[in-house]
Amino acid sequence: MLVPPNNLLPNAPRQNYFHTMIYYDPAQKRSKAAATALQNLVQPADVARMPRTPGLLALNPGSTLMVVLGTAFDGNVASAPVQVVPKHQPAYVRFDRSQAEPLLQPIASKVKFRLMVPTILERTSYPDRLTGDKPVRYYYIQGRHKAVRLVFKTAGNEFWGVQETDWAGAPALTDRSFRHSLGGREFDFYYTGSKLHMIVLHQGAANYWVVNTLLDSLSNETMIAIAKGLKPLTTGK
């Protein structure tokens, strides 16, 4: 906890706060996630970006969060939830380049970025060919960004995918958990709790997303193995 600068008293410039307000500084990494986590401990509370109100800004010593306690705050802080650390387990995968490569080759000439082939798959997964489904889709995002999506189905009838696009400004990419270097390439990791929901490889003007199932059923180790197995498409030219 930081005290206000210039010996200012830590009092909000106005007194009519009912809910506690948790303000976050968007310029600081993971500040919104921190605000949301704190919100669960001091209910009722609302989360918002740090306003440009001069009175509040004068009290801010550069902290990640600024909390203004509302009249509804009863003085009690809830216990932090227990974090369940997933048990380490070997990746449940197989090497199989042949499933995705033929699906991507006809699309390669339609995009200006290089496509990547998932050469390592969850062991029971194959391209989704259920009636009415397409294992690969080529489409536009916001009318000008191109994207290719591969969908795989597990033996448990769950679906995971690989999305490849030149849209670097996707909102889903703004709140990464960590950045890791794997095999000389930089990957962004996105967690939901302790489960790894998405891994994104950024290369050139494109980014390549490995997205877990709706229930995050693929283990963290399996997700990492799939992401590391992304290899450039061979077009045969």
PyMOL commands that set and color helices and strands:
alter all, ss='L'
color gray80, all
select helices_A, chain A and resi 5-7+31-39+54-59+101-110+171-173+220-228
alter helices_A, ss='H'
color red, helices_A
select strands_A, chain A and resi 20-24+45-49+65-68+93-95+116-118+120-122+126-127+136-141+145-153+159-165+178-182+185-192+195-203+206-211+230-232
alter strands_A, ss='S'
color yellow, strands_A
deselect
rebuild
show_as cartoon
